Amino acid sequence: MKRMFFYGEKQVKAIEKAFAHRKEGPPQFGDAYSELEIIAQEDGRFSVWGNHGEDSDLLQDTRKDTEKILPELLLLADSVVMEE
């Protein structure tokens, strides 16, 4: 499992990519979160979390990466943590 973290402008770009599949477009979170976290599973699924201090909000439940955006998000991430 990869935990990708995004801050500032990269957070905005990651939100746009992660929610591009939605007909209504990506949600507007503004400065609601200090970081965006995308958790990528080994089988190609991912979830999106908005973190603010010690609190986290699930922004997108785990779904398949049908748009094949995980490699792009990995390159965009400010930091990546690998976990088993």
KOLLO-755013 format. One record per residue (C-alpha): residue number from 1; y, z, x; residue in one letter. Coordinates in nm, 4 decimals, padded with zeros to 6 digits, always signed. Layout:
<atoms>
> NUM, Y, Z, X, A;
...
</atoms>
This chain:
<atoms>
> 1, +00.0000, +00.0000, +00.0000, M;
> 2, +00.3500, -00.0832, +00.1207, K;
> 3, +00.6552, +00.1131, +00.0140, R;
> 4, +00.9678, -00.0972, +00.0630, M;
> 5, +01.3134, +00.0602, +00.0511, F;
> 6, +01.6420, -00.1209, -00.0151, F;
> 7, +02.0028, -00.0014, +00.0119, Y;
> 8, +02.3467, -00.1427, -00.0713, G;
> 9, +02.3652, -00.5210, -00.1081, E;
> 10, +01.9952, -00.5583, -00.0269, K;
> 11, +01.9233, -00.3349, -00.3271, Q;
> 12, +02.1098, -00.5803, -00.5517, V;
> 13, +01.9243, -00.8809, -00.4063, K;
> 14, +01.5880, -00.7060, -00.4437, A;
> 15, +01.6624, -00.6226, -00.8091, I;
> 16, +01.7495, -00.9875, -00.8735, E;
> 17, +01.4207, -01.1043, -00.7210, K;
> 18, +01.2035, -00.8332, -00.8784, A;
> 19, +01.3373, -00.8978, -01.2280, F;
> 20, +01.3812, -01.2762, -01.2075, A;
> 21, +01.0846, -01.3243, -01.4448, H;
> 22, +01.2798, -01.1674, -01.7341, R;
> 23, +01.4451, -01.4089, -01.9752, K;
> 24, +01.7448, -01.1772, -02.0065, E;
> 25, +01.7813, -01.1612, -01.6277, G;
> 26, +01.7857, -00.8584, -01.4009, P;
> 27, +01.9176, -00.5267, -01.5314, P;
> 28, +02.2563, -00.4022, -01.4080, Q;
> 29, +02.2145, -00.0615, -01.2446, F;
> 30, +02.5364, -00.0520, -01.0440, G;
> 31, +02.5440, +00.2564, -00.8229, D;
> 32, +02.2990, +00.4510, -01.0371, A;
> 33, +02.0455, +00.4795, -00.7530, Y;
> 34, +02.0850, +00.5691, -00.3881, S;
> 35, +01.7858, +00.3484, -00.3048, E;
> 36, +01.5517, +00.1008, -00.4649, L;
> 37, +01.1815, +00.1388, -00.3890, E;
> 38, +00.9219, -00.1306, -00.4463, I;
> 39, +00.5612, -00.0277, -00.4109, I;
> 40, +00.3277, -00.3184, -00.3331, A;
> 41, -00.0458, -00.2733, -00.3837, Q;
> 42, -00.3048, -00.4519, -00.1681, E;
> 43, -00.4170, -00.6604, -00.4678, D;
> 44, -00.0731, -00.8198, -00.5126, G;
> 45, +00.0653, -00.5921, -00.7850, R;
> 46, +00.3938, -00.4058, -00.7534, F;
> 47, +00.6154, -00.1529, -00.9285, S;
> 48, +00.9892, -00.0884, -00.8988, V;
> 49, +01.1512, +00.2550, -00.8748, W;
> 50, +01.5117, +00.3672, -00.8671, G;
> 51, +01.5558, +00.6759, -00.6508, N;
> 52, +01.8491, +00.9137, -00.6590, H;
> 53, +01.8076, +01.2220, -00.4453, G;
> 54, +01.4787, +01.3843, -00.5397, E;
> 55, +01.4632, +01.2118, -00.8790, D;
> 56, +01.3013, +00.8752, -00.9440, S;
> 57, +01.3011, +00.6445, -01.2441, D;
> 58, +01.0308, +00.3871, -01.3057, L;
> 59, +01.2236, +00.0633, -01.3591, L;
> 60, +00.9225, -00.1683, -01.3823, Q;
> 61, +00.5638, -00.0656, -01.4355, D;
> 62, +00.2985, -00.2126, -01.2068, T;
> 63, +00.2554, -00.5864, -01.2630, R;
> 64, +00.1070, -00.8858, -01.0843, K;
> 65, +00.3285, -01.0795, -00.8476, D;
> 66, +00.2959, -01.4066, -01.0373, T;
> 67, +00.6203, -01.5380, -00.8813, E;
> 68, +00.4947, -01.4642, -00.5256, K;
> 69, +00.8113, -01.2732, -00.4317, I;
> 70, +00.6532, -00.9881, -00.2319, L;
> 71, +00.6767, -01.1723, +00.1041, P;
> 72, +01.0481, -01.2365, +00.0407, E;
> 73, +01.1049, -00.8738, -00.0559, L;
> 74, +00.9232, -00.7557, +00.2562, L;
> 75, +01.1629, -00.9550, +00.4759, L;
> 76, +01.4618, -00.8205, +00.2817, L;
> 77, +01.3608, -00.4512, +00.2959, A;
> 78, +01.5688, -00.2047, +00.4983, D;
> 79, +01.2536, -00.0059, +00.5768, S;
> 80, +00.8805, -00.0271, +00.5038, V;
> 81, +00.6280, +00.2551, +00.4984, V;
> 82, +00.2557, +00.1739, +00.5075, M;
> 83, +00.0221, +00.4090, +00.3197, E;
> 84, -00.3468, +00.4071, +00.2415, E;
</atoms>
